[in-house]
Amino acid sequence: MRKAEIRRKTAETEISVALDLDGAGIYENRTGVGFFDHMLDQLSRHSLIDLSVSARGDLHVDDHHTVEDCGIAIGQALASALGDKKGIRRYGHFALAMDDAQVGCALDLSGRPYLVWNLAFPTARIGTFDTELVREFFQALSTHGGITLHVDRVHGLNSHHLAEAAFKSVAKALRMAVEPDPRSDALPSTKGAL
């Protein structure tokens, strides 16, 4: 069963995450940050990973701790659900077009976290949401999920479209990487461990 549940509690946030890698993209995300919930819904729907995130954070300060800590918890749940990673494809990539925006993603479920981020936003905010937090989320996801993650803006004029294209391209690449390889149930590495 490629499922995991994570609970994370700090002085700043209290988060619970449940995910199923072999789901249908069913989601229930309630973080108190509306735009972020919308992005997590996209991550679930387009990866076909069932995702439930419940978060209570210090939103009276700002959204930063909530968004970052959700990235940590989702990354931990993803790593737990993957287990020893035998039989997965491991690598994923996707170029996603959304209106004016195109964002590409390439990732490796290597166990070696590394983020390459080439996505600048034309505005500092999307509604009340700080666009800096998009990178913060993916940094936390990469670090705690053990993912080498590259996100590249090809072009785009609208910050909402760019953020959504980033989440969707990562989702599609993640879907590819976590899928069972129909040709092999071996560990996808010559090192003997990931």
Helices and strands as residue ranges (DSSP letters): E 3-9, E 13-20, E 27-30, H 34-47, E 50-57, H 64-82, E 91-98, E 101-108, E 114-118, E 125-126, E 129-130, H 132-145, E 148-155, H 159-178
